[in-house]
Amino acid sequence: MRIAVAGTHGVGKSTLIEEFLRLHPEFEYEPEPYAVMVEDYGEEFSAEPCVEDFLRQLEFNLERLGQHSENVIYERCPLDFLAYLKALDSNVSEALSERISDAMQQLDLIVYLPRDDASDGEYPKLRRAMDHQLNEILTSTNVTVVEATGSTAQRLRAVENALTDIKHAAR
């Protein structure tokens, strides 16, 4: 099972994944590209979010999608970065769009964490625009998407229910 947790910055992706992994130690964890690139490879990013940085993270994410065993949970998927690029009014080439589409076929489930209106956190305008773009993009993907809202426990239940549904459909 290959799962990606998607959503704008500050919506609780890491928290949900941490709880999921506590219940499912058989899963590998692929941290978000930004963290891996900065912490493991010493990359530096702009002080302000920019197209070039999101393109670099997208490329990294595309490379990493196929590098894990069957049970993996990703913090972010290519559609996150596509949404950020669209939120920044950047055009994505047809070739890159095809690569994203092909890469998405490697996922079994996307867990979408929508933006919480109560807290806009860092870069609120970008956060709102990215969430809007991601919500639109997810409606046209052919990967199963579950929207998980509420507390971490409620979100975890939504993920567990989606996994059960997928397993039953596969039988």
C-alpha positions as CSV (number, residue, x, y, z in Angstrom):
1,M,0.0,0.0,0.0
2,R,1.4,3.4,-1.0
3,I,-0.2,6.3,0.7
4,A,0.6,10.1,0.4
5,V,-0.6,12.7,2.8
6,A,-1.3,15.9,0.9
7,G,-2.1,19.4,2.0
8,T,-0.7,22.9,2.4
9,H,1.9,23.8,5.0
10,G,0.8,23.7,8.6
11,V,-2.3,21.4,8.3
12,G,-1.0,18.5,10.4
13,K,0.5,16.1,7.9
14,S,3.4,15.2,10.1
15,T,1.2,14.7,13.2
16,L,-1.2,12.4,11.3
17,I,1.7,10.4,9.8
18,E,3.3,10.0,13.2
19,E,0.1,8.6,14.7
20,F,-0.4,6.3,11.6
21,L,3.1,4.9,11.9
22,R,2.6,4.2,15.6
23,L,-0.3,1.9,14.6
24,H,1.4,0.6,11.4
25,P,5.1,0.0,12.1
26,E,5.3,-2.1,9.0
27,F,5.1,1.1,6.9
28,E,8.2,3.0,5.7
29,Y,8.1,6.8,6.0
30,E,9.2,9.2,3.3
31,P,9.5,12.7,4.8
32,E,8.6,15.7,2.8
33,P,11.2,16.7,0.2
34,Y,12.0,20.0,1.8
35,A,13.1,18.3,5.1
36,V,15.2,15.6,3.4
37,M,16.8,18.1,1.0
38,V,17.8,20.5,3.8
39,E,18.6,18.1,6.6
40,D,20.2,15.2,4.6
41,Y,21.7,17.0,1.6
42,G,22.4,20.5,3.0
43,E,20.3,22.3,0.3
44,E,19.3,25.8,0.8
45,F,16.0,27.4,-0.2
46,S,14.9,31.0,-0.7
47,A,13.7,32.9,2.4
48,E,10.3,33.4,0.5
49,P,8.6,30.5,-1.3
50,C,9.3,30.6,-5.0
51,V,8.7,28.6,-8.2
52,E,12.3,27.3,-8.5
53,D,12.2,25.9,-5.0
54,F,8.9,24.1,-5.6
55,L,10.2,22.7,-8.9
56,R,13.3,21.3,-7.1
57,Q,11.1,19.7,-4.5
58,L,8.8,18.3,-7.1
59,E,11.7,16.7,-9.0
60,F,13.0,15.2,-5.8
61,N,9.5,13.8,-4.9
62,L,9.1,12.3,-8.4
63,E,12.5,10.5,-8.0
64,R,11.6,9.1,-4.6
65,L,8.1,7.8,-5.4
66,G,9.3,4.5,-6.7
67,Q,12.1,3.9,-4.3
68,H,10.3,2.2,-1.5
69,S,8.8,-1.2,-0.7
70,E,5.1,-1.9,-1.0
71,N,4.1,-0.3,2.4
72,V,5.1,3.4,2.5
73,I,3.5,6.6,3.6
74,Y,4.8,9.8,1.9
75,E,4.5,13.2,3.4
76,R,3.5,15.0,0.2
77,C,2.9,13.9,-3.3
78,P,3.6,15.5,-6.7
79,L,0.2,17.1,-6.7
80,D,1.1,19.2,-3.6
81,F,3.9,20.8,-5.6
82,L,1.8,21.2,-8.7
83,A,-0.7,23.1,-6.5
84,Y,2.0,25.3,-5.1
85,L,3.2,26.1,-8.6
86,K,-0.3,26.9,-9.8
87,A,-0.8,29.1,-6.7
88,L,2.3,31.0,-7.7
89,D,0.9,31.4,-11.2
90,S,3.5,29.3,-12.8
91,N,2.9,27.2,-15.8
92,V,3.9,23.6,-15.8
93,S,5.2,22.1,-19.1
94,E,3.3,19.3,-20.7
95,A,6.2,17.0,-20.3
96,L,6.3,17.6,-16.5
97,S,2.5,17.2,-16.3
98,E,2.9,13.8,-17.9
99,R,5.6,12.8,-15.5
100,I,3.4,13.8,-12.6
101,S,0.5,11.9,-14.0
102,D,2.6,8.8,-14.5
103,A,4.1,9.1,-11.0
104,M,0.7,9.3,-9.4
105,Q,-0.1,5.8,-10.7
106,Q,2.3,4.5,-8.1
107,L,0.0,5.7,-5.3
108,D,-2.9,3.7,-3.9
109,L,-4.4,6.4,-1.7
110,I,-4.0,10.2,-1.1
111,V,-5.1,11.5,2.2
112,Y,-6.0,15.2,1.7
113,L,-5.9,17.5,4.8
114,P,-7.8,20.6,3.9
115,R,-6.7,24.0,5.2
116,D,-8.2,25.0,8.6
117,D,-9.8,28.4,8.5
118,A,-9.0,29.0,12.1
119,S,-5.2,29.3,11.7
120,D,-3.6,30.6,8.5
121,G,0.0,30.3,9.8
122,E,2.9,31.3,7.7
123,Y,2.3,32.7,4.3
124,P,-1.5,32.8,4.6
125,K,-2.2,34.0,1.1
126,L,0.0,31.2,-0.5
127,R,-1.6,28.7,1.9
128,R,-5.1,29.6,0.9
129,A,-4.2,29.6,-2.8
130,M,-2.4,26.3,-2.6
131,D,-5.3,24.6,-0.8
132,H,-7.7,25.9,-3.4
133,Q,-5.6,24.6,-6.2
134,L,-4.9,21.2,-4.6
135,N,-8.6,20.7,-3.9
136,E,-9.4,21.3,-7.6
137,I,-6.5,19.1,-8.8
138,L,-7.6,16.2,-6.5
139,T,-11.0,16.1,-8.0
140,S,-9.5,15.1,-11.4
141,T,-7.0,12.5,-10.2
142,N,-7.6,8.8,-10.8
143,V,-6.1,7.8,-7.4
144,T,-8.4,7.2,-4.5
145,V,-8.6,10.4,-2.3
146,V,-10.0,10.6,1.2
147,E,-10.5,14.0,2.8
148,A,-9.6,13.8,6.4
149,T,-10.8,16.5,8.8
150,G,-11.2,17.1,12.5
151,S,-8.9,16.0,15.2
152,T,-5.9,13.8,14.6
153,A,-7.9,10.8,15.9
154,Q,-10.8,11.6,13.5
155,R,-8.4,12.0,10.6
156,L,-6.7,8.7,11.5
157,R,-10.1,6.9,11.5
158,A,-10.8,8.3,8.1
159,V,-7.5,6.8,6.9
160,E,-8.2,3.5,8.5
161,N,-11.7,3.4,6.9
162,A,-10.2,4.2,3.5
163,L,-7.6,1.4,3.9
164,T,-10.3,-1.1,4.8
165,D,-12.4,0.0,1.8
166,I,-9.4,-0.4,-0.6
167,K,-8.6,-3.8,0.8
168,H,-12.2,-5.0,0.4
169,A,-12.4,-3.7,-3.1
170,A,-9.2,-5.5,-4.0
171,R,-10.7,-8.9,-3.0
